Amino acid sequence: DQDAQLAPPSRLTGMIMSDKAPTHGDRIWILESARLGSELVENGYYYQFFNEDSLLNAAVRDGTAVMGEAEFEALIFFKEKTLPAAAAEKLAGLAAQGIPVLWVGSQPDRDPGFSDHEQRDRQVQEAVARIGAPVLDPGQVMSALQDQGVAPQITYQDPQPGLGFIHKTDRARRAPLYFLRSRLRQEP
């Protein structure tokens, strides 16, 4: 019926490990990106994370950016202020081949390294300019995906905050598989 249930919280656990941890630094980014991820899922979009190496080795096939076994119809960057120059160049190439790139909260304007930083920062800025995507607020992501022609994997009449899913592809048949699950932590 649903995911394994959490044990009821004890008073002692509540005193030792408060779920009201201070929100600062990296924790803000984690919470805000988790909110965006939840909004994507409740609107029928399945998301995955990728790393720089996967991005650098990406290829476009049938209108998707293929990174290993993962296929992406759009690439969303959340509050990224830096991007390696080679990754920025690769993104510009993917965007030129029709892969939507969305910047949420900020867009990178410099390379994270120190070596030849002026030249590499300029490369990042030029690549981001070639992509030409505006910086979006988190609340604009769903409409931006729709505007770019990126359809959700599952279509609902209304957003479904209590329903999660995993989207995989059967390699032998190239058939989509969906694993649906309840995201609620209490009995219905």
N, C-alpha and C positions, 0 to 999 in steps of 0.2 A: 504494500500500500504506500509506504513512504520510507524515507531514510531512517536509519537507526535513530532511536530517540535518545536525547540527552538525559542523563540522570537529573532529578530535581536538585537545584542548587542547595547546598547546606549553608548554614550561617557562617561556619568556620571558613569554608571556601570563599564566600563572599567577602570576608574580612581580609583574607590573604591575597586573593586574585580578583580584584574588582574588575568588572567589565566596563567600568567607567575610567579607563586608563587615560592619562593626560594626552591630549591631541596636539602634537607639535612635531616639527621636523618631518622625517620620512613617514611617520604615522598618518599625517594629513594626506600625503600623496596616496598612501595605501587605501585609506578610507574613501577618498574621492574617486579613485580609479575603480574601487570595488562597487561604488554606487553606479558608475557608468556601466560597468560590466553587468550589474543586475538589471539596469534599464535595457541594455541590449537583449539580454535573455528574455525578459518579460515581454518584449516586443517581437520575439521570434528569431533574433539574430544569435548565432553561435559564434563565440569568439575564442581565439587562441592567442597565446603570446609567441613571439619569435625573437630570436637574438640576432646580433649583427652578422655572425657567420652565415646563418640561414638567409638573411637578406642579401648578402653579397653573392650568394650562390643561387638566388631566385631566378626563375625563368617564367616567361608568360606563355601559357598554353590555354587555348579555348577561353580567353578573356579572364583568366585568373592568374594570380601570382603564385607559382608553385614553389614551395620551400620544403624540400624533402617530401614527406607524404602529405603535408598540409597544403591546402589550396585556399587562397584568400581572394575575395572579390573586391575588397577595399582594405587599405592599411590605415589604421588609426593610431596617431601618436598623441599621448596624453602628457601635457606639460613638459615636453622635451625642450630643454634650452640649448643642449649641445648634441651634436651628431658628428661622428667621424666623417671626414671629407669623402672618403671612398663610399660610405653608406649613403651620403647625401647624393652623390653622383648616380649611384645605383637607383635610388628612389626616383630621381628625375627621369632616368631611362624607363623605369616601370610606368611612371605617370604618362610619359610620352607614348607608351604602348596601350594606354587606356585604363590603367589601374588607378582608381581614385585614391588619393592620399589626403587624409583629413588631419589637420592640426587642431587639437583641443586644448584650450587654455594658454598656449604659447607655441611658437615655432622656433626651431633652432636657428641660431645665428653665428655659431662658432663651433670649432672642433674642440673636443675635450683635451687634446694634447698640447704640449708646450713646444715641440719641435716644429720649426718653420710655421709658427702659429699664425702669422699675418696672412701668408699665402693660403694656408688650409682654412682659416676663417673665411677668407674671400671665396674659396671654392664652395664652402657650405652655403654662404649667402647667395651666390649665383645659382647654385642648384635649387635651393628653396624658391628663388624667384622664378626659375623655369617651371617649377611645379605649379606655381600660381594659385595655390589654394589659400583662402582666408583663414584666420584663426577663429575657431568656433567656441562658443560657450558649451558646456556639457549638454544643456537643454536643446541645442540645435543639431545634435548628432543624428537623431532619427530622421529628421526632415532632410538633412544633407545626404544621408545614405539613399533616401528615396529619390531625391533630386538627381543623384548620380546613377540611378537605375539599379541600385543594389537592393534586391528583394530579400525579405527575411526567409530563413529556411523553413519556418513554420508560421502560418498565418492565423492570427486570432482576430476575433471581432473586437475585443478589448484587450489591453495589456494583461498579462497573467503573472502577477508577482509571486504567486504560490507554486508555479510550475517551472521546473528546470528541465533541461535536456542536454544530451550530448549527441552530436552529429558526427557520424563516421561513414566511411565508404567501404563496402565489401570489395576488396581488391580483385577477386576473381571475376565478379559479375559487374563491377563498377556501378553497383547499386547503392543508393543511400540507405543508411541505417540510422534510426533515431531511438534513443533510450530516454524515455520520459520519467521524471521523478518529482515527488513533492518536495518543495523547498521549505515547507512549514515545519517548525520544531515542536509542534504540539499535536495531540490527537485531534482529528476533525470534529 
